Amino acid sequence: MEPMDRHQGPPRGKFVACLATAVLIGTAVAGYVVARYDERPPWGTDIAYEGGYVQALRIAKFRELRDGECAEMQRTGMGGRPATHDPRAWVAGCLDGAAGRPSRNQGIVR
């Protein structure tokens, strides 16, 4: 019976070159995403809408929202970080929540 040869894998130089290429590509992709979206995530509109919706539902449990109160809350900063992603979407979510409508983001397909 012949002894089995041990597989050595790819040459060390080729492995290092492939690893360096993968790291370079990953860094380039991460740089592009940061440059493109900066501090705002790509799904920021959804975050803003849901933030306004949830805020209105919480308030509506205790009292009725006045006309213009959603926009006023957004202007005064009550929406927090979600409202900074997309202020219009935050106010739209707040209005939907205050009116008792279902969230537009509910369901599997939008």
SEKE-769815 format. One record per atom (N, C-alpha, C, CB): residue number from 1; residue in one letter; atom name; z, y, x. Coordinates in steps of 0.05 Angstrom, whole numbers, padded with zeros to 5 digits. Each point is the difference from the previous one (the first is absolute). Glycine has a CB too. Example, Ala and Ser with C-alpha at 12.3 -4.5 7.8 and 13.67 -1.06 7.14 Angstrom:
BEGIN
[1, "A", "N", [00156, -00114, 00264]] [1, "A", "CA", [00000, 00024, -00018]] [1, "A", "C", [00000, 00024, 00018]] [1, "A", "CB", [00025, -00023, -00038]] [2, "S", "N", [-00039, 00044, 00031]] [2, "S", "CA", [00001, 00024, 00016]] [2, "S", "C", [00014, 00022, -00015]] [2, "S", "CB", [-00043, -00013, 00024]] 
END
This chain:
BEGIN
[1, "M", "N", [00000, -00023, 00017]] [1, "M", "CA", [00000, 00023, -00017]] [1, "M", "C", [00000, 00025, 00018]] [1, "M", "CB", [00024, -00025, -00037]] [2, "E", "N", [-00041, 00043, 00030]] [2, "E", "CA", [-00003, 00025, 00015]] [2, "E", "C", [00021, 00020, -00009]] [2, "E", "CB", [-00049, -00008, 00007]] [3, "P", "N", [00061, 00024, 00012]] [3, "P", "CA", [00018, 00021, -00009]] [3, "P", "C", [-00015, 00022, -00014]] [3, "P", "CB", [00031, -00011, 00039]] [4, "M", "N", [-00018, 00023, -00059]] [4, "M", "CA", [-00012, 00021, -00015]] [4, "M", "C", [00000, 00026, 00016]] [4, "M", "CB", [00014, -00022, -00043]] [5, "D", "N", [-00036, 00037, 00041]] [5, "D", "CA", [-00001, 00026, 00013]] [5, "D", "C", [00014, 00021, -00017]] [5, "D", "CB", [-00044, -00013, 00024]] [6, "R", "N", [00058, 00029, -00012]] [6, "R", "CA", [00014, 00022, -00015]] [6, "R", "C", [-00019, 00023, -00004]] [6, "R", "CB", [00044, -00014, 00019]] [7, "H", "N", [-00046, 00023, -00044]] [7, "H", "CA", [-00018, 00022, -00006]] [7, "H", "C", [00013, 00026, 00010]] [7, "H", "CB", [-00020, -00024, -00040]] [8, "Q", "N", [00006, 00039, 00055]] [8, "Q", "CA", [00011, 00024, 00012]] [8, "Q", "C", [-00004, 00025, -00018]] [8, "Q", "CB", [-00008, -00020, 00045]] [9, "G", "N", [-00009, 00019, -00065]] [9, "G", "CA", [-00005, 00024, -00016]] [9, "G", "C", [-00020, 00018, 00014]] [9, "G", "CB", [00046, -00003, -00020]] [10, "P", "N", [-00050, 00026, 00009]] [10, "P", "CA", [-00020, 00018, 00012]] [10, "P", "C", [00011, 00011, 00027]] [10, "P", "CB", [-00017, 00013, -00046]] [11, "P", "N", [-00001, -00005, 00062]] [11, "P", "CA", [00008, 00012, 00026]] [11, "P", "C", [00018, 00024, -00005]] [11, "P", "CB", [-00042, -00017, 00023]] [12, "R", "N", [00061, 00022, -00006]] [12, "R", "CA", [00019, 00022, -00003]] [12, "R", "C", [-00015, 00027, -00003]] [12, "R", "CB", [00034, -00027, 00026]] [13, "G", "N", [-00054, 00031, -00010]] [13, "G", "CA", [-00014, 00026, -00001]] [13, "G", "C", [-00014, 00004, -00027]] [13, "G", "CB", [-00007, -00003, 00050]] [14, "K", "N", [-00005, -00018, -00061]] [14, "K", "CA", [-00013, 00002, -00026]] [14, "K", "C", [00021, 00006, -00022]] [14, "K", "CB", [-00037, -00031, 00016]] [15, "F", "N", [00060, 00017, -00014]] [15, "F", "CA", [00021, 00004, -00020]] [15, "F", "C", [00010, 00029, 00001]] [15, "F", "CB", [00013, -00048, 00005]] [16, "V", "N", [-00008, 00059, 00018]] [16, "V", "CA", [00010, 00027, 00003]] [16, "V", "C", [-00021, 00020, -00010]] [16, "V", "CB", [00028, -00014, 00040]] [17, "A", "N", [-00053, 00009, -00034]] [17, "A", "CA", [-00022, 00018, -00010]] [17, "A", "C", [-00001, 00000, -00030]] [17, "A", "CB", [-00026, -00008, 00042]] [18, "C", "N", [00028, -00016, -00055]] [18, "C", "CA", [-00001, -00002, -00029]] [18, "C", "C", [00025, 00014, -00013]] [18, "C", "CB", [-00026, -00043, 00004]] [19, "L", "N", [00049, 00039, 00008]] [19, "L", "CA", [00024, 00012, -00010]] [19, "L", "C", [-00001, 00031, 00002]] [19, "L", "CB", [00026, -00041, 00014]] [20, "A", "N", [-00036, 00050, 00009]] [20, "A", "CA", [-00003, 00029, 00004]] [20, "A", "C", [-00020, 00012, -00020]] [20, "A", "CB", [00011, -00005, 00049]] [21, "T", "N", [-00032, -00009, -00055]] [21, "T", "CA", [-00020, 00009, -00020]] [21, "T", "C", [00012, 00001, -00027]] [21, "T", "CB", [-00037, -00019, 00027]] [22, "A", "N", [00053, -00001, -00035]] [22, "A", "CA", [00013, 00000, -00026]] [22, "A", "C", [00020, 00023, -00003]] [22, "A", "CB", [-00006, -00050, -00002]] [23, "V", "N", [00021, 00055, 00023]] [23, "V", "CA", [00019, 00022, -00001]] [23, "V", "C", [-00014, 00027, -00002]] [23, "V", "CB", [00032, -00027, 00028]] [24, "L", "N", [-00054, 00030, -00013]] [24, "L", "CA", [-00016, 00024, -00001]] [24, "L", "C", [-00012, 00005, -00028]] [24, "L", "CB", [-00010, -00005, 00049]] [25, "I", "N", [00000, -00016, -00061]] [25, "I", "CA", [-00011, 00003, -00027]] [25, "I", "C", [00022, 00007, -00020]] [25, "I", "CB", [-00037, -00033, 00011]] [26, "G", "N", [00059, 00019, -00009]] [26, "G", "CA", [00023, 00005, -00018]] [26, "G", "C", [00010, 00029, 00003]] [26, "G", "CB", [00013, -00048, 00003]] [27, "T", "N", [-00012, 00058, 00021]] [27, "T", "CA", [00009, 00028, 00005]] [27, "T", "C", [-00020, 00019, -00012]] [27, "T", "CB", [00023, -00014, 00042]] [28, "A", "N", [-00049, 00008, -00039]] [28, "A", "CA", [-00021, 00018, -00011]] [28, "A", "C", [00002, 00001, -00030]] [28, "A", "CB", [-00030, -00010, 00039]] [29, "V", "N", [00034, -00013, -00052]] [29, "V", "CA", [00002, -00001, -00029]] [29, "V", "C", [00025, 00016, -00010]] [29, "V", "CB", [-00024, -00045, 00000]] [30, "A", "N", [00046, 00041, 00014]] [30, "A", "CA", [00025, 00014, -00007]] [30, "A", "C", [-00004, 00030, 00003]] [30, "A", "CB", [00027, -00040, 00014]] [31, "G", "N", [-00040, 00048, 00008]] [31, "G", "CA", [-00006, 00028, 00004]] [31, "G", "C", [-00017, 00012, -00021]] [31, "G", "CB", [00004, -00008, 00048]] [32, "Y", "N", [-00024, -00007, -00057]] [32, "Y", "CA", [-00017, 00010, -00022]] [32, "Y", "C", [00015, 00004, -00025]] [32, "Y", "CB", [-00039, -00023, 00021]] [33, "V", "N", [00056, 00003, -00028]] [33, "V", "CA", [00015, 00002, -00025]] [33, "V", "C", [00019, 00023, 00000]] [33, "V", "CB", [-00003, -00050, -00005]] [34, "V", "N", [00017, 00055, 00028]] [34, "V", "CA", [00018, 00022, 00002]] [34, "V", "C", [-00015, 00027, -00001]] [34, "V", "CB", [00031, -00028, 00028]] [35, "A", "N", [-00054, 00029, -00015]] [35, "A", "CA", [-00016, 00025, -00001]] [35, "A", "C", [-00011, 00005, -00028]] [35, "A", "CB", [-00012, -00006, 00048]] [36, "R", "N", [00004, -00015, -00062]] [36, "R", "CA", [-00012, 00003, -00027]] [36, "R", "C", [00021, 00007, -00021]] [36, "R", "CB", [-00035, -00033, 00013]] [37, "Y", "N", [00058, 00020, -00013]] [37, "Y", "CA", [00020, 00004, -00021]] [37, "Y", "C", [00024, 00016, 00008]] [37, "Y", "CB", [-00015, -00043, -00018]] [38, "D", "N", [00019, 00048, 00043]] [38, "D", "CA", [00022, 00016, 00011]] [38, "D", "C", [00026, -00011, -00011]] [38, "D", "CB", [-00029, 00041, 00005]] [39, "E", "N", [00045, -00025, -00019]] [39, "E", "CA", [00025, -00008, -00011]] [39, "E", "C", [-00003, -00012, -00028]] [39, "E", "CB", [00023, 00035, 00027]] [40, "R", "N", [-00046, -00032, -00039]] [40, "R", "CA", [-00004, -00009, -00028]] [40, "R", "C", [-00012, -00028, 00000]] [40, "R", "CB", [-00007, 00047, -00015]] [41, "P", "N", [00020, -00066, 00001]] [41, "P", "CA", [-00011, -00027, -00001]] [41, "P", "C", [-00025, -00001, -00017]] [41, "P", "CB", [00046, -00019, 00006]] [42, "P", "N", [-00064, 00000, -00002]] [42, "P", "CA", [-00025, -00001, -00015]] [42, "P", "C", [00005, -00003, -00030]] [42, "P", "CB", [-00022, -00020, 00039]] [43, "W", "N", [00044, 00009, -00047]] [43, "W", "CA", [00007, -00005, -00028]] [43, "W", "C", [00019, 00022, -00010]] [43, "W", "CB", [-00008, -00050, 00005]] [44, "G", "N", [00008, 00073, 00007]] [44, "G", "CA", [00018, 00022, -00007]] [44, "G", "C", [-00002, 00009, -00029]] [44, "G", "CB", [-00002, 00014, 00047]] [45, "T", "N", [-00021, -00014, -00058]] [45, "T", "CA", [-00004, 00008, -00028]] [45, "T", "C", [00016, -00018, -00019]] [45, "T", "CB", [-00045, 00019, 00011]] [46, "D", "N", [00044, -00045, -00006]] [46, "D", "CA", [00015, -00019, -00016]] [46, "D", "C", [00030, 00004, 00003]] [46, "D", "CB", [-00037, -00033, 00004]] [47, "I", "N", [00046, 00038, 00020]] [47, "I", "CA", [00028, 00005, 00006]] [47, "I", "C", [00009, 00025, -00015]] [47, "I", "CB", [-00004, -00022, 00045]] [48, "A", "N", [-00012, 00043, -00044]] [48, "A", "CA", [00007, 00025, -00014]] [48, "A", "C", [00002, -00004, -00030]] [48, "A", "CB", [-00022, 00026, 00037]] [49, "Y", "N", [00002, -00039, -00049]] [49, "Y", "CA", [00000, -00005, -00028]] [49, "Y", "C", [00024, -00015, -00009]] [49, "Y", "CB", [-00050, 00001, 00000]] [50, "E", "N", [00056, -00023, 00013]] [50, "E", "CA", [00023, -00017, -00007]] [50, "E", "C", [00026, 00015, 00004]] [50, "E", "CB", [-00026, -00041, 00012]] [51, "G", "N", [00028, 00058, 00008]] [51, "G", "CA", [00024, 00016, 00005]] [51, "G", "C", [00005, 00018, -00023]] [51, "G", "CB", [-00007, -00002, 00048]] [52, "G", "N", [-00014, 00016, -00058]] [52, "G", "CA", [00003, 00018, -00023]] [52, "G", "C", [00007, -00016, -00025]] [52, "G", "CB", [-00032, 00032, 00021]] [53, "Y", "N", [00019, -00054, -00025]] [53, "Y", "CA", [00005, -00017, -00023]] [53, "Y", "C", [00029, -00009, -00002]] [53, "Y", "CB", [-00048, -00015, 00002]] [54, "V", "N", [00058, 00004, 00020]] [54, "V", "CA", [00027, -00010, 00001]] [54, "V", "C", [00020, 00023, -00004]] [54, "V", "CB", [-00014, -00037, 00030]] [55, "Q", "N", [00009, 00060, -00017]] [55, "Q", "CA", [00018, 00023, -00003]] [55, "Q", "C", [00002, 00009, -00030]] [55, "Q", "CB", [-00012, 00015, 00047]] [56, "A", "N", [-00011, -00014, -00060]] [56, "A", "CA", [00000, 00008, -00029]] [56, "A", "C", [00015, -00021, -00017]] [56, "A", "CB", [-00044, 00025, 00007]] [57, "L", "N", [00040, -00051, -00001]] [57, "L", "CA", [00014, -00020, -00016]] [57, "L", "C", [00030, 00002, 00004]] [57, "L", "CB", [-00040, -00030, 00005]] [58, "R", "N", [00049, 00036, 00019]] [58, "R", "CA", [00029, 00003, 00004]] [58, "R", "C", [00011, 00023, -00016]] [58, "R", "CB", [-00006, -00020, 00046]] [59, "I", "N", [-00008, 00043, -00045]] [59, "I", "CA", [00009, 00023, -00014]] [59, "I", "C", [-00001, -00004, -00031]] [59, "I", "CB", [-00015, 00029, 00039]] [60, "A", "N", [-00007, -00041, -00048]] [60, "A", "CA", [-00005, -00004, -00028]] [60, "A", "C", [00021, -00018, -00013]] [60, "A", "CB", [-00048, 00006, 00008]] [61, "K", "N", [00062, -00022, 00007]] [61, "K", "CA", [00021, -00016, -00011]] [61, "K", "C", [00023, 00017, -00011]] [61, "K", "CB", [-00012, -00037, 00032]] [62, "F", "N", [00016, 00060, -00020]] [62, "F", "CA", [00023, 00017, -00007]] [62, "F", "C", [-00008, 00024, -00017]] [62, "F", "CB", [00021, -00015, 00042]] [63, "R", "N", [-00045, 00025, -00038]] [63, "R", "CA", [-00008, 00024, -00015]] [63, "R", "C", [-00030, 00002, -00001]] [63, "R", "CB", [00042, 00024, 00013]] [64, "E", "N", [-00053, -00006, -00029]] [64, "E", "CA", [-00029, 00003, -00002]] [64, "E", "C", [-00009, 00021, 00020]] [64, "E", "CB", [00001, -00012, -00049]] [65, "L", "N", [-00024, 00007, 00062]] [65, "L", "CA", [-00010, 00019, 00019]] [65, "L", "C", [-00014, 00023, -00014]] [65, "L", "CB", [-00006, -00037, 00034]] [66, "R", "N", [00010, 00062, -00025]] [66, "R", "CA", [-00013, 00023, -00011]] [66, "R", "C", [-00029, 00002, 00009]] [66, "R", "CB", [00045, 00024, -00002]] [67, "D", "N", [-00061, -00009, -00012]] [67, "D", "CA", [-00027, 00005, 00009]] [67, "D", "C", [00001, 00014, 00027]] [67, "D", "CB", [-00017, 00004, -00047]] [68, "G", "N", [00001, -00013, 00066]] [68, "G", "CA", [-00002, 00012, 00026]] [68, "G", "C", [00022, -00009, 00019]] [68, "G", "CB", [-00021, 00038, -00021]] [69, "E", "N", [00040, -00054, 00012]] [69, "E", "CA", [00023, -00007, 00017]] [69, "E", "C", [-00009, -00019, 00023]] [69, "E", "CB", [00030, 00005, -00039]] [70, "C", "N", [-00050, -00022, 00034]] [70, "C", "CA", [-00010, -00018, 00021]] [70, "C", "C", [-00011, 00017, 00023]] [70, "C", "CB", [-00010, -00036, -00034]] [71, "A", "N", [-00007, 00056, 00028]] [71, "A", "CA", [-00012, 00017, 00021]] [71, "A", "C", [00022, 00016, 00014]] [71, "A", "CB", [-00043, 00002, -00027]] [72, "E", "N", [00063, 00007, 00011]] [72, "E", "CA", [00022, 00015, 00012]] [72, "E", "C", [00016, -00017, 00019]] [72, "E", "CB", [00002, 00028, -00041]] [73, "M", "N", [00003, -00053, 00033]] [73, "M", "CA", [00015, -00018, 00018]] [73, "M", "C", [-00015, -00005, 00026]] [73, "M", "CB", [00021, -00022, -00040]] [74, "Q", "N", [-00048, 00019, 00038]] [74, "Q", "CA", [-00016, -00005, 00024]] [74, "Q", "C", [00001, 00024, 00018]] [74, "Q", "CB", [-00031, -00031, -00026]] [75, "R", "N", [00029, 00055, 00014]] [75, "R", "CA", [00000, 00025, 00016]] [75, "R", "C", [00027, 00004, 00014]] [75, "R", "CB", [-00033, 00020, -00031]] [76, "T", "N", [00055, -00028, 00018]] [76, "T", "CA", [00026, 00005, 00012]] [76, "T", "C", [00008, -00022, 00020]] [76, "T", "CB", [00013, 00025, -00041]] [77, "G", "N", [-00030, -00046, 00043]] [77, "G", "CA", [00006, -00021, 00020]] [77, "G", "C", [00015, -00023, -00011]] [77, "G", "CB", [00000, 00035, 00033]] [78, "M", "N", [00004, -00037, -00059]] [78, "M", "CA", [00015, -00022, -00012]] [78, "M", "C", [-00016, -00027, 00002]] [78, "M", "CB", [00023, 00032, -00031]] [79, "G", "N", [-00049, -00030, 00036]] [79, "G", "CA", [-00016, -00024, 00002]] [79, "G", "C", [00004, -00015, 00026]] [79, "G", "CB", [-00033, 00022, -00029]] [80, "G", "N", [00044, -00008, 00049]] [80, "G", "CA", [00004, -00012, 00026]] [80, "G", "C", [-00025, -00006, 00015]] [80, "G", "CB", [00041, -00020, -00018]] [81, "R", "N", [-00040, 00001, 00036]] [81, "R", "CA", [-00023, -00006, 00017]] [81, "R", "C", [-00024, -00011, -00016]] [81, "R", "CB", [00032, -00009, 00037]] [82, "P", "N", [-00028, -00007, -00057]] [82, "P", "CA", [-00024, -00009, -00015]] [82, "P", "C", [-00017, 00023, -00012]] [82, "P", "CB", [00026, -00042, -00011]] [83, "A", "N", [-00013, 00063, 00003]] [83, "A", "CA", [-00015, 00023, -00012]] [83, "A", "C", [-00016, 00014, 00021]] [83, "A", "CB", [00036, 00005, -00034]] [84, "T", "N", [-00029, -00007, 00059]] [84, "T", "CA", [-00016, 00014, 00021]] [84, "T", "C", [-00026, -00014, 00006]] [84, "T", "CB", [00043, 00017, 00019]] [85, "H", "N", [-00045, -00043, -00026]] [85, "H", "CA", [-00025, -00014, 00005]] [85, "H", "C", [-00023, 00010, -00018]] [85, "H", "CB", [00027, -00040, 00014]] [86, "D", "N", [-00021, 00045, -00039]] [86, "D", "CA", [-00020, 00010, -00019]] [86, "D", "C", [00015, 00013, -00023]] [86, "D", "CB", [-00034, -00037, 00013]] [87, "P", "N", [00039, 00063, -00012]] [87, "P", "CA", [00016, 00013, -00021]] [87, "P", "C", [-00012, -00003, -00028]] [87, "P", "CB", [00014, 00033, 00035]] [88, "R", "N", [-00040, -00032, -00038]] [88, "R", "CA", [-00012, -00003, -00027]] [88, "R", "C", [00005, -00028, -00011]] [88, "R", "CB", [-00036, 00033, 00013]] [89, "A", "N", [00034, -00053, 00003]] [89, "A", "CA", [00005, -00027, -00009]] [89, "A", "C", [00030, -00003, -00007]] [89, "A", "CB", [-00037, -00018, 00029]] [90, "W", "N", [00055, 00031, -00014]] [90, "W", "CA", [00028, -00002, -00007]] [90, "W", "C", [00005, 00013, -00027]] [90, "W", "CB", [00012, 00002, 00049]] [91, "V", "N", [-00023, 00021, -00054]] [91, "V", "CA", [00004, 00013, -00026]] [91, "V", "C", [-00013, -00017, -00023]] [91, "V", "CB", [00000, 00045, 00023]] [92, "A", "N", [-00023, -00057, -00018]] [92, "A", "CA", [-00013, -00017, -00020]] [92, "A", "C", [00018, -00024, -00006]] [92, "A", "CB", [-00046, 00014, 00016]] [93, "G", "N", [00058, -00026, 00004]] [93, "G", "CA", [00018, -00022, -00005]] [93, "G", "C", [00025, 00008, -00015]] [93, "G", "CB", [-00016, -00021, 00042]] [94, "C", "N", [00026, 00045, -00035]] [94, "C", "CA", [00023, 00011, -00014]] [94, "C", "C", [-00006, 00004, -00029]] [94, "C", "CB", [00016, 00022, 00042]] [95, "L", "N", [-00039, -00010, -00048]] [95, "L", "CA", [-00008, 00005, -00028]] [95, "L", "C", [-00003, -00026, -00015]] [95, "L", "CB", [-00023, 00042, 00014]] [96, "D", "N", [00011, -00063, -00002]] [96, "D", "CA", [-00003, -00026, -00013]] [96, "D", "C", [00027, -00012, -00006]] [96, "D", "CB", [-00044, -00006, 00023]] [97, "G", "N", [00062, 00007, -00003]] [97, "G", "CA", [00027, -00011, -00004]] [97, "G", "C", [00015, 00015, -00022]] [97, "G", "CB", [00001, -00014, 00048]] [98, "A", "N", [-00003, 00041, -00048]] [98, "A", "CA", [00014, 00016, -00020]] [98, "A", "C", [-00011, -00006, -00028]] [98, "A", "CB", [00009, 00035, 00034]] [99, "A", "N", [-00035, -00040, -00036]] [99, "A", "CA", [-00012, -00005, -00026]] [99, "A", "C", [00004, -00029, -00010]] [99, "A", "CB", [-00034, 00035, 00011]] [100, "G", "N", [00045, -00052, 00007]] [100, "G", "CA", [00005, -00028, -00007]] [100, "G", "C", [-00025, -00018, 00002]] [100, "G", "CB", [00035, 00017, -00030]] [101, "R", "N", [-00056, -00007, 00043]] [101, "R", "CA", [-00024, -00016, 00004]] [101, "R", "C", [00005, -00020, 00022]] [101, "R", "CB", [-00029, 00038, -00016]] [102, "P", "N", [00015, -00060, 00016]] [102, "P", "CA", [00002, -00019, 00023]] [102, "P", "C", [-00012, 00012, 00025]] [102, "P", "CB", [-00001, -00039, -00032]] [103, "S", "N", [00010, 00030, 00054]] [103, "S", "CA", [-00010, 00010, 00026]] [103, "S", "C", [-00029, -00009, 00003]] [103, "S", "CB", [00046, -00002, 00021]] [104, "R", "N", [-00063, 00020, -00010]] [104, "R", "CA", [-00028, -00007, 00004]] [104, "R", "C", [-00003, -00021, 00021]] [104, "R", "CB", [-00013, 00046, -00014]] [105, "N", "N", [00033, -00051, 00030]] [105, "N", "CA", [-00001, -00019, 00022]] [105, "N", "C", [00010, -00028, -00008]] [105, "N", "CB", [00005, 00038, 00032]] [106, "Q", "N", [00001, -00041, -00058]] [106, "Q", "CA", [00009, -00027, -00009]] [106, "Q", "C", [-00024, -00018, -00002]] [106, "Q", "CB", [00039, 00021, -00024]] [107, "G", "N", [-00033, -00047, 00028]] [107, "G", "CA", [-00021, -00020, -00003]] [107, "G", "C", [-00012, -00007, 00027]] [107, "G", "CB", [-00010, 00018, -00046]] [108, "I", "N", [-00005, -00040, 00045]] [108, "I", "CA", [-00012, -00010, 00025]] [108, "I", "C", [-00024, 00016, 00008]] [108, "I", "CB", [00017, -00045, -00011]] [109, "V", "N", [-00034, 00052, -00009]] [109, "V", "CA", [-00025, 00014, 00006]] [109, "V", "C", [00003, 00028, -00012]] [109, "V", "CB", [-00027, -00042, 00000]] [110, "R", "N", [00020, 00062, 00016]] [110, "R", "CA", [00000, 00028, -00009]] [110, "R", "C", [-00027, 00009, -00005]] [110, "R", "CB", [00042, 00009, 00024]] 
END
